[in-house]
Amino acid sequence: MFDIDKWQEIFNTIEKNKLRTFLTGFSVAWGIFMLIILQGSGIGLQKGVENQFRSSATNAIWIWNGQTSKPYKGNKPGRNIRMKNEDYDYLNAHVDGLDQISGRFHVWSNVLAYKKQSGSYTIRGVHPDYQKVEKLSLLSGRFLNENDQRFKQKNVLISKLVSDALFKAEDPLGKYIRINGIPFKVVGVFVDDDGRDDNMQLVYISIATAQTVFGGERDIHGMVVTVGDANEKEAKKIEDDIKAKMANLHRYDPEDENAMFFWNSVEEFTKFQKLFASIRLFIWVIGIGTIIAGVVGVSNIMMIVVKDRTKEIGIRKALGATPGSIISLILQEAVLITAFAGYFGLVIGVGLLELVSEHIQTPFFREPEVDISVAIGATLLLIIAGALAGFIPARRAAAIKPIEALRDE
Amino acid sequence: MIKFNGIHKSYQTGNSSLHVLKGIDLEVTSGEMVAVMGSSGSGKSTLLNIIGLLDVHDGGDYYLDGKLVKDLNETKAAQLRNKHLGFVFQSFNLISFKNAVENVALPLYYQGITRRKRNKIAMEYLEKVGLLPWSDHLPNELSGGQKQRLAIARALIGNPKVILADEPTGALDSVTSQEVMELFTQINKSGITIIIVTHENDIAHQTQRIIRLHDGKIEKDHKNGHFVPHTEFAKTI
């Protein structure tokens, strides 16, 4: 194996049969290249979609107010449904399987000001659980807590964007900003990096404070609950439970789709997961198909190579080449070419993915990468296939009588 | 050097069997230069291939250098060829993608001699056959006579006891044929046994012994009465 002279002989042969070498190498390199590109794209797509879900919990059920569209027990359609603090308390007390729960109260277009800087932003009143639901990451300070809620503290959590706009380089923690003229103390700075700007154009205060200060009384504009690690079926059950209880509480037809709106992210996420499982499967099928095509290509070329070299083999045998030396000569050449070409395809494929991932970052396609063990496994497979494909005809060629090989034209 | 006792050889072609050698008894002693003649189909090439271990006989005994050749596997046969025999073919059988020096050096590769050393030896042999200036040329850049001289250098480099030549001048014109025959005569003088298969009388008459095959049997085996040692032969022309 480490006979330098044999390698010299092989390199010599390769150097003088460039086209043949190139064709063998190309089919291997192409197979590996395609496999890597496919794998990488699949992972890129998947990551893109996962990223869409990253900014909020994938186990949440969102609830919004609506308007009835069906008559029910003497009520005409067109009645507005308004959730109150009681709904929050009721869900908290009577629905099993809830992990976190938070109400949402919005106040649109408020003037936020600090010293001479000011801007127009949305206020979102929430319960302390909300941080986990929206997956906010804190840059500094803290989130709103139970004290803020219970004592209706005028504390505010501002986004990085708001902080940059109002405070510039100044540290906002502990400073007071005026919201519509009312002073609020900044307790934290957050980022919500889902790529959507409107999730950064806002500040959070506790929902009790929001209701009191901005005249919301006991109104809640929306609610969100998380269901722990419930699966799709369990989450659906909880959703149905909430729907039934809300319909009962607000006295509307449980069949009325417009009275309140629900969005079950578990269901949606599971759908996407299933979709991506199919895409992954599809990519694997294509990838394996590509590898098989590569294997067939290599086998084909190796067969031709051996056929092509039958006479040369005869000459070598007449000059004293043993069958073993003939087989190892052809095999080592096949393995060398496939290994090198496979590595080449690997490098080009990974390189292209790197290039793409640097320059293309759309919401639905990001950070394509490849499972390197898969790529190496595929290369090894091709090398073995190439060796095997070379071995069978090489053995046959080495076994035929030299006079027959010599007669071959 | 070579001894045949009742050698038989048949070829299977489809359902019919072709009996090519029908009991050959032959002895070639060391240092002889022998021509094997006969019409095509007489079995002369088959005879040479069996001597050269390129083909296997069906019946009879074959002694090479005093040893019985029997049930040789390919590996053993390859080693014997490499050690004892050198081949020269009508169609040269040079490896087309190797240059002259690499072609000549190839038998030494199978003797496990390092590249540097075998290329050096190959250059010496190229010089002997007068091809030193063409050492880095590929076979297709050489003339027929040069190719055959190259093949002879390759046959010689392994230091064989016997050189087997199958129609070595078949593809050459008369002038280059003569050059090749002179080369063979020179080699023979150094003590190497040479067996040449040919159908050309004037080629055969430059050897010491002519064996005529007819229909798979030896028809005539005679010392070449008109044999003139090479040097004197050259003088007469």
Chai-1 contact restraints between the chains, C-beta under 6 A:
chainA,res_idxA,chainB,res_idxB,connection_type,confidence,min_distance_angstrom,max_distance_angstrom,comment,restraint_id
A,D5,B,R115,contact,1.0,0.0,6.0,A-B,restraint_1
A,Q8,B,R115,contact,1.0,0.0,6.0,A-B,restraint_2
A,K16,B,F97,contact,1.0,0.0,6.0,A-B,restraint_3
A,E312,B,I95,contact,1.0,0.0,6.0,A-B,restraint_4
A,I315,B,N93,contact,1.0,0.0,6.0,A-B,restraint_5
A,I315,B,I95,contact,1.0,0.0,6.0,A-B,restraint_6
A,A318,B,F87,contact,1.0,0.0,6.0,A-B,restraint_7
A,L319,B,L106,contact,1.0,0.0,6.0,A-B,restraint_8
A,L319,B,P107,contact,1.0,0.0,6.0,A-B,restraint_9
A,G320,B,A78,contact,1.0,0.0,6.0,A-B,restraint_10
A,G320,B,R81,contact,1.0,0.0,6.0,A-B,restraint_11
A,G320,B,N82,contact,1.0,0.0,6.0,A-B,restraint_12
A,G320,B,P107,contact,1.0,0.0,6.0,A-B,restraint_13
A,G320,B,Y110,contact,1.0,0.0,6.0,A-B,restraint_14
A,A321,B,A78,contact,1.0,0.0,6.0,A-B,restraint_15
A,A321,B,Y110,contact,1.0,0.0,6.0,A-B,restraint_16
A,T322,B,T75,contact,1.0,0.0,6.0,A-B,restraint_17
A,T322,B,A78,contact,1.0,0.0,6.0,A-B,restraint_18
A,P323,B,E74,contact,1.0,0.0,6.0,A-B,restraint_19
A,K401,B,D55,contact,1.0,0.0,6.0,A-B,restraint_20
A,P402,B,L54,contact,1.0,0.0,6.0,A-B,restraint_21
A,I403,B,N49,contact,1.0,0.0,6.0,A-B,restraint_22
A,I403,B,L54,contact,1.0,0.0,6.0,A-B,restraint_23
A,I403,B,D55,contact,1.0,0.0,6.0,A-B,restraint_24
